[in-house]
Amino acid sequence: MCSAEPINCFPMLVNILSNTFLRLFNSTARIRVWSEPFYSIKSSEVESDVFFLCLSYMLILAAGLSPHFAMSSREDYKVKS
């Protein structure tokens, strides 16, 4: 009926309890509960924008790592370690 994760199971439990109480009071109405815990991106344009943003960030990060290691080894050479 639902997965074992609490974030998915709680709305289903509320739905079952609500409908049970409605039936106890002889009501014909039903309560429907749904859960969408994570925002889903429907637009491929937004997905490509996020991808290129992450890619550019990673490229800038990768460009900054090599000078860091080069300066580290230069300092070691200066100290003669």
C-alpha positions in Angstrom: 0.0 0.0 0.0 2.9 2.3 0.7 6.7 2.1 1.1 8.3 1.7 4.5 9.7 5.3 4.4 7.8 7.6 6.8 7.7 10.5 4.3 5.7 8.3 1.9 3.7 6.3 4.4 2.2 9.1 6.5 -0.1 10.6 3.9 -1.5 7.1 3.1 -2.1 6.5 6.8 -3.9 9.8 7.1 -6.0 8.8 4.1 -6.9 5.4 5.6 -7.8 6.9 9.0 -9.8 9.7 7.5 -11.9 7.5 5.3 -12.4 5.0 8.1 -13.8 7.8 10.4 -16.1 9.0 7.5 -17.5 5.5 7.1 -18.0 5.2 10.8 -20.2 8.3 10.7 -22.2 6.9 7.7 -20.8 9.5 5.2 -20.5 8.8 1.5 -17.7 11.3 1.0 -14.1 10.4 0.6 -10.9 12.2 1.4 -7.9 11.8 -1.0 -4.4 12.5 0.2 -1.3 12.7 -2.0 2.3 13.5 -1.4 5.0 14.9 -3.6 7.9 15.4 -1.1 10.4 16.5 -3.7 9.9 19.2 -6.3 10.1 17.7 -9.7 11.4 19.6 -12.6 9.2 19.2 -15.6 10.9 21.6 -18.0 13.9 20.3 -19.9 15.1 23.9 -20.3 15.4 24.2 -16.5 17.3 20.9 -16.4 19.8 22.0 -19.0 20.3 25.3 -17.2 21.0 23.5 -13.9 23.4 21.1 -15.7 25.4 23.9 -17.3 25.5 25.8 -14.0 26.9 22.8 -12.2 29.3 22.1 -15.1 30.7 25.6 -15.1 31.1 25.5 -11.3 33.0 22.2 -11.6 35.3 23.6 -14.3 36.1 26.7 -12.3 36.8 24.5 -9.3 39.0 22.2 -11.3 41.0 25.1 -12.7 41.7 26.4 -9.2 43.0 23.1 -7.9 46.2 22.7 -9.9 47.7 26.0 -8.9 46.9 25.1 -5.3 49.0 22.0 -5.5 51.8 23.8 -7.4 52.1 26.4 -4.8 52.1 23.8 -2.1 55.1 22.0 -3.7 56.9 25.3 -4.2 56.6 26.1 -0.5 58.0 22.6 0.3 61.0 23.3 -2.1 61.6 26.7 -0.4 61.7 25.1 3.1 63.8 22.2 1.7 61.5 19.6 3.2 
